[in-house]
Amino acid sequence: MIRAAFATGDGVNINRHFGVADRFDIYELDTENRSYQHVDTRRIDSLGVSLQHDDSLLARLADEIDDCNVVFSSKSGFHAKTLLKERNIQSLDVEGEISFVLDRFVRSKVDIIAPQYKIQKERKHGTSKSNDSFANLQKRHPCLGGHSNVTAGRLHLPVSPVCNIGCKFCTRAFDKSAIKPGVSSLVLKPEEAVDTVRRAKEICPELTVVGIAGPGDTLANHQALETFRLVKKNFPELICCMSTNGYRLPDNVDEIAEIGIETLTVTVNAVDPEIEAKINSFVIDSDGVRHDGVEAAKLLIANQLEGIRLAASRGIVVKINSVLVPGINDEHIPEVARVTSELGASILNIIPLIPQNEMKDIPAPTCQDLEKVRVKAGEYLEVFRHCQHCRADALGIPGRGKDLHEELYKGRKERAADTFSHG
């Protein structure tokens, strides 16, 4: 088995010089069976790094692909080739589509790899593609832990106005100032996304992540997926991050993977239908049929868990959001962590309840309540501790506290609030 690295900016083309590569896509090739499979995407944290071909940067890049036999890049210099050779990595300069090179590689009668480079190597980051990606994405995604919450910017595009479940704590509305999930000052159409991202990059040069988190659910209609396709086409360097309640995740996970969405946040408040029914009132299926109570909870949980499993198996980094509702799921969230961890989730974000809607009379959990649950859940899954309750139209660096959504949408006409519905 040969492992090949491709220096790419978009996951499609070999279009990066080795010395300034910010992403390597890793493939395993079976020349006997003439097949190959994508096993990892490794992003390089280039913040503050000079684009000069200095030895320390070259060594760092080589470290990222030390478990590979060959690396394809559009260009590699003498120093890079020498360093890679010392590590038994063959360096080949080529431009074109990755799939074209892979097809020729596995079908060619001429052996491209020299014998000395065929030494069997261990996978650098273990066997889980999603865990591989998680470690790399943490460096550039402010909502996946680490310290990037104070260095990396994120943009939420409010393109998903409808929802297909009825969370009892949820109040979605148009508002210019409130800082909480489900709130936006407007709703964009997918075709407006490109200009919005371009302006966001001007306002926030540190932008690394484009997410869609509502104001409704991203999979209740097709607008979010259409938007992500446009973003990926025009800004392949940006990480795409989708948030969903997970009800329609199994039906859409293949398209999510095909588009190249790197991270997925699924809100799972319970894995016990009796508990979930106390938090969520209903679900509306793809045929428009409403299901209530425990029946709805069973359908929702089954789809959430299967969707998480399928997404993780495709190398998508999965983050779990759980809303902590005192007296209802505070003792249960560690079980959510255990179950979702076994399915391939990488990190858990425990969000304190904002008392509103049908849960307006339930007190918000205290800091002590929150920490107690975090400690117990942390036995099963890494816990994210820097959530800022971001709006559905947020822009900025979360850890710096200032949101730039007003500047981004200054002068834009607001959409009418009656665009919201539950399916």
C-alpha positions as a printed Julia matrix, in Angstrom:
423×3 Matrix{Float64}:
   0.0    0.0     0.0
   1.38   3.4    -1.06
   0.38   6.61    0.7
   0.45   9.78   -1.41
   0.14  13.43   -0.37
  -1.2   16.13   -2.7
  -0.49  19.83   -2.13
  -3.84  21.4    -2.92
  -5.88  24.45   -2.1
  -9.26  23.09   -3.1
  -9.07  19.3    -2.78
  -9.48  18.97   -6.54
  -6.29  20.28   -8.15
  -2.57  20.03   -7.41
  -2.04  23.77   -7.22
   0.34  24.52   -4.35
   4.14  24.73   -4.21
   5.4   22.41   -1.52
   7.16  25.21    0.37
   3.96  27.25    0.82
   1.39  24.45    1.01
  -1.45  25.05    3.46
  -3.22  21.74    2.83
  -2.31  18.17    1.97
  -4.92  15.64    0.87
  -3.76  12.1     1.68
  -4.68   9.04   -0.41
  -3.85   5.36   -0.01
  -3.21   3.57   -3.31
  -3.51  -0.14   -4.0
  -1.74  -0.67   -7.31
  -2.51  -4.4    -7.34
  -6.25  -3.83   -7.21
  -5.98  -0.54   -9.11
  -7.86   1.42   -6.47
  -7.36   4.35   -4.16
  -9.18   6.08   -1.3
  -8.99   9.44    0.43
  -7.91   8.93    4.05
  -7.16  12.4     5.41
  -7.04  16.15    4.86
  -4.27  17.92    6.75
  -4.4   21.68    6.99
  -1.29  23.64    7.88
  -1.57  26.57   10.28
   0.14  29.32    8.3
  -0.79  32.25   10.56
   2.27  34.36   11.16
   4.52  32.13    9.03
   6.67  33.71    6.35
   6.16  32.49    2.81
   9.92  32.21    2.36
  11.34  28.72    1.93
  13.11  28.65    5.28
  14.32  25.34    6.71
  12.02  25.4     9.74
   8.91  25.78    7.59
  10.03  23.05    5.19
  10.67  20.72    8.14
   7.24  21.48    9.53
   5.6   20.69    6.19
   7.59  17.48    5.91
   6.5   16.5     9.41
   2.87  16.68    8.3
   3.4   14.03    5.61
   6.11  11.96    7.28
   3.94   8.83    6.96
   3.64   9.21    3.16
   5.73   7.62    0.41
   5.3   10.33   -2.2
   4.14  13.94   -2.39
   2.76  15.65   -5.48
   3.04  19.43   -5.64
   3.01  21.98   -8.45
   6.62  22.84   -7.61
   9.25  21.87   -5.03
  12.7   23.37   -4.73
  16.1   21.74   -4.22
  16.06  22.12   -0.41
  12.57  20.65   -0.16
  13.45  17.66   -2.35
  16.6   17.02   -0.33
  14.73  17.15    2.97
  11.97  14.86    1.68
  14.51  12.39    0.29
  16.13  12.15    3.73
  12.73  11.09    5.06
  12.18   8.52    2.33
   9.5   10.62    0.64
   9.65  10.95   -3.13
   8.81  14.43   -4.42
   7.1   14.77   -7.81
   6.24  18.09   -9.48
   3.03  18.0   -11.48
   0.0   20.19  -12.11
  -3.52  18.99  -12.84
  -6.5   17.35  -11.2
  -5.8   14.98   -8.33
  -8.22  12.39   -9.7
  -6.44  12.38  -13.08
  -3.07  11.73  -11.43
  -4.52   9.03   -9.19
  -6.15   7.2   -12.12
  -2.89   7.24  -14.1
  -0.94   6.25  -11.01
  -2.87   3.07  -10.24
  -3.33   2.03  -13.87
   0.13   2.76  -15.24
   2.34  -0.17  -16.25
   5.37   2.0   -15.49
   6.24   2.16  -11.8
   6.37   5.83  -10.83
   7.62   5.23   -7.29
  11.3    4.34   -6.95
  11.95   1.17   -4.89
  13.7    2.99   -2.02
  10.55   4.99   -1.32
   8.23   2.0    -0.96
   9.03   1.32    2.66
   5.88   0.52    4.65
   4.95   3.43    6.94
   2.56   3.69    9.86
  -0.35   6.08    9.68
   0.78   9.25   11.42
  -2.46  10.11   13.17
  -3.96   6.69   13.79
  -6.87   5.11   11.95
  -9.71   7.61   12.23
 -10.03  10.08    9.37
 -12.25  12.39   11.4
  -9.77  12.43   14.3
  -6.95  13.17   11.85
  -8.87  16.12   10.46
  -9.93  17.34   13.9
  -6.36  17.85   15.09
  -5.6   19.95   12.03
  -8.84  21.9    11.98
  -8.43  22.92   15.62
  -5.62  25.21   14.49
  -7.94  27.25   12.22
 -11.47  26.78   13.57
 -12.39  28.99   16.56
 -15.15  26.61   17.75
 -13.15  23.38   18.0
 -11.0   24.07   21.04
  -7.34  25.03   21.2
  -6.5   28.74   21.09
  -7.82  29.68   17.64
 -10.9   31.34   19.18
  -8.73  34.44   19.64
  -6.9   34.28   16.29
  -9.36  32.9    13.71
 -12.51  34.56   12.42
 -15.81  32.98   11.48
 -18.82  34.09    9.47
 -22.37  32.74    9.82
 -24.46  33.11    6.68
 -28.19  33.36    7.56
 -29.62  31.44    4.6
 -31.77  28.77    6.31
 -35.03  30.34    7.54
 -37.18  27.25    8.09
 -37.04  24.46   10.66
 -38.47  20.95   10.91
 -38.51  20.36   14.69
 -40.02  22.19   17.64
 -37.47  22.8    20.39
 -39.23  24.11   23.49
 -36.35  26.49   24.3
 -36.08  28.0    20.81
 -37.24  31.48   19.84
 -36.09  32.48   16.39
 -36.44  36.12   15.45
 -35.07  39.08   13.54
 -33.12  41.39   15.81
 -30.25  43.81   15.36
 -28.67  43.51   18.8
 -29.53  40.31   20.69
 -26.62  37.87   20.98
 -28.05  34.36   20.94
 -28.58  31.47   18.5
 -31.5   31.67   16.1
 -31.33  35.47   15.85
 -30.56  37.3    12.62
 -31.21  40.75   11.18
 -32.02  39.3     7.74
 -32.08  36.18    5.58
 -29.82  35.87    2.55
 -30.43  34.01   -0.67
 -27.7   31.5    -1.69
 -26.66  33.65   -4.65
 -25.95  36.55   -2.27
 -23.43  34.5    -0.31
 -20.37  35.08   -2.5
 -20.49  38.87   -2.27
 -21.22  38.6     1.46
 -18.16  36.39    2.06
 -15.99  38.68   -0.05
 -17.06  41.71    2.01
 -16.62  39.73    5.24
 -13.0   38.96    4.31
 -12.37  42.68    3.85
 -13.9   43.53    7.22
 -12.33  40.55    9.03
  -9.04  39.52    7.32
  -8.6   36.74    9.9
 -11.65  34.92    8.51
 -11.02  31.17    8.19
 -14.49  29.62    8.64
 -17.8   30.08    6.86
 -20.64  28.49    8.78
 -24.39  28.2     8.4
 -26.33  27.88   11.64
 -29.82  28.99   10.78
 -31.79  30.94   11.73
 -33.71  27.67   11.18
 -32.21  24.28   10.33
 -29.71  23.94    7.51
 -31.22  20.72    6.18
 -34.89  21.7     6.38
 -34.53  22.92    2.78
 -31.72  22.99    0.22
 -30.58  26.6     0.59
 -27.62  25.85    2.88
 -26.18  23.17    0.61
 -26.55  25.44   -2.42
 -24.75  28.17   -0.5
 -21.89  25.89    0.56
 -21.37  24.84   -3.07
 -20.97  28.48   -4.07
 -18.63  29.2    -1.16
 -16.44  26.18   -1.91
 -16.22  27.14   -5.58
 -15.24  30.74   -4.92
 -13.32  30.45   -1.62
 -11.77  26.95   -1.48
  -9.31  28.09    1.18
 -12.09  28.64    3.74
 -13.38  25.92    6.05
 -17.08  25.2     5.65
 -19.01  24.4     8.83
 -22.65  23.3     8.99
 -24.91  23.18   12.07
 -28.05  21.04   12.1
 -30.53  19.35   14.39
 -29.61  16.16   12.52
 -33.12  15.02   11.65
 -32.41  14.95    7.9
 -28.71  14.24    8.19
 -28.69  10.6     6.98
 -30.42  11.62    3.72
 -27.93  14.4     3.03
 -24.59  13.18    4.38
 -23.27  12.02    1.0
 -23.94  15.42   -0.55
 -22.37  17.15    2.46
 -19.21  15.07    1.96
 -19.23  15.59   -1.8
 -19.42  19.37   -1.43
 -16.41  19.25    0.9
 -17.97  20.56    4.11
 -15.27  19.86    6.68
 -17.09  20.23   10.0
 -20.58  19.39   11.16
 -22.27  20.44   14.4
 -25.24  18.33   15.47
 -27.45  19.42   18.36
 -28.17  16.33   20.46
 -29.93  17.1    23.73
 -30.74  13.51   24.69
 -30.35   9.93   23.51
 -33.31   8.8    25.63
 -36.68   9.47   23.89
 -38.48  10.12   27.17
 -36.01  12.89   28.02
 -35.91  14.26   24.48
 -39.71  14.55   24.42
 -39.48  16.98   27.35
 -37.15  19.21   25.31
 -38.58  18.93   21.79
 -42.31  18.96   20.93
 -42.43  17.58   17.4
 -40.68  16.76   14.14
 -41.96  17.16   10.59
 -40.81  14.46    8.19
 -39.88  14.85    4.52
 -43.52  14.19    3.52
 -44.74  17.05    5.68
 -46.23  14.77    8.33
 -45.99  15.98   11.91
 -44.95  13.57   14.68
 -45.31  14.51   18.34
 -44.0   13.55   21.76
 -42.02  10.37   22.33
 -42.69   9.16   18.78
 -41.05  12.32   17.43
 -38.16  11.93   19.88
 -37.48   8.37   18.72
 -37.38   9.44   15.07
 -35.13  12.42   15.81
 -32.62  10.5    17.94
 -32.4    7.59   15.48
 -31.62   9.97   12.61
 -29.17  12.03   14.65
 -27.12   9.02   15.72
 -27.09   7.41   12.29
 -26.15  10.74   10.69
 -23.26  11.23   13.12
 -21.97   7.74   12.39
 -22.17   8.24    8.63
 -20.56  11.7     8.73
 -17.64  10.57   10.89
 -17.06   7.55    8.65
 -16.66   9.94    5.71
 -13.94  11.93    7.46
 -16.14  14.86    8.47
 -15.3   16.31   11.88
 -18.43  16.11   14.06
 -19.07  18.42   16.99
 -21.99  17.84   19.36
 -24.03  20.69   20.84
 -26.12  19.87   23.91
 -28.37  22.44   25.59
 -28.2   21.94   29.36
 -31.74  22.13   30.76
 -31.69  21.91   34.58
 -33.89  19.17   35.96
 -34.37  17.54   32.55
 -31.09  16.49   30.91
 -28.38  17.72   33.3
 -27.71  14.18   34.56
 -28.11  12.71   31.07
 -25.64  14.75   29.0
 -22.65  12.53   29.96
 -24.55   9.66   28.33
 -24.96  11.81   25.2
 -21.19  12.28   25.24
 -20.53   8.55   25.61
 -22.87   7.48   22.82
 -21.82  10.12   20.3
 -18.14   9.59   21.04
 -18.51   5.92   20.14
 -20.1    6.98   16.85
 -17.1    9.16   15.93
 -17.83  12.63   17.32
 -14.73  14.65   18.21
 -15.86  17.35   20.65
 -18.85  18.4    22.79
 -20.19  21.9    23.43
 -22.55  22.12   26.43
 -24.71  25.22   26.06
 -26.54  26.64   29.1
 -30.26  27.05   28.6
 -31.5   30.56   27.77
 -34.92  30.63   29.54
 -37.46  31.53   26.85
 -40.44  30.21   24.91
 -41.94  27.13   26.64
 -38.94  26.99   28.99
 -39.06  30.59   30.1
 -39.78  29.55   33.7
 -36.85  27.13   33.99
 -33.86  28.87   35.63
 -30.65  29.0    33.59
 -27.94  26.66   34.91
 -25.31  28.22   37.13
 -21.61  28.14   36.32
 -21.24  25.4    38.93
 -24.02  23.35   37.29
 -22.35  23.74   33.91
 -18.9   22.8    35.16
 -20.22  19.71   36.97
 -21.75  18.36   33.74
 -18.67  19.32   31.71
 -16.41  17.3    34.02
 -18.59  14.2    33.8
 -19.1   14.45   30.04
 -15.39  15.11   29.57
 -14.68  11.53   30.58
 -16.02  10.47   27.2
 -15.53  13.41   24.85
 -13.38  16.54   24.72
 -15.42  19.53   25.93
 -15.39  22.93   24.22
 -15.51  25.76   26.77
 -15.53  29.0    24.77
 -19.0   29.14   23.19
 -20.25  32.7    22.68
 -23.93  31.94   21.83
 -23.29  33.3    18.33
 -26.03  34.82   16.19
 -27.07  33.26   12.88
 -25.52  36.27   11.07
 -22.35  36.59   13.19
 -18.99  37.82   11.9
 -15.72  38.26   13.76
 -13.23  36.52   16.03
 -15.35  34.97   18.83
 -12.68  35.19   21.54
 -12.25  38.93   21.05
 -15.85  39.68   21.95
 -16.8   42.11   19.17
 -19.3   41.04   16.53
 -19.16  42.75   13.14
 -22.53  41.69   11.73
 -23.9   45.25   11.75
 -20.95  46.51    9.72
 -21.23  43.59    7.31
 -24.92  44.13    6.58
 -24.96  47.91    6.86
 -27.5   49.33    4.44
 -29.04  45.95    3.64
 -32.83  45.71    3.53
 -34.18  43.38    6.22
 -36.42  40.47    5.27
 -39.87  40.16    6.8
 -40.14  37.95    9.86
 -42.95  35.87    8.32
 -40.34  33.89    6.32
 -39.95  31.71    9.41
 -41.94  28.49    9.69
 -41.56  24.96   10.97
 -41.45  23.22    7.61
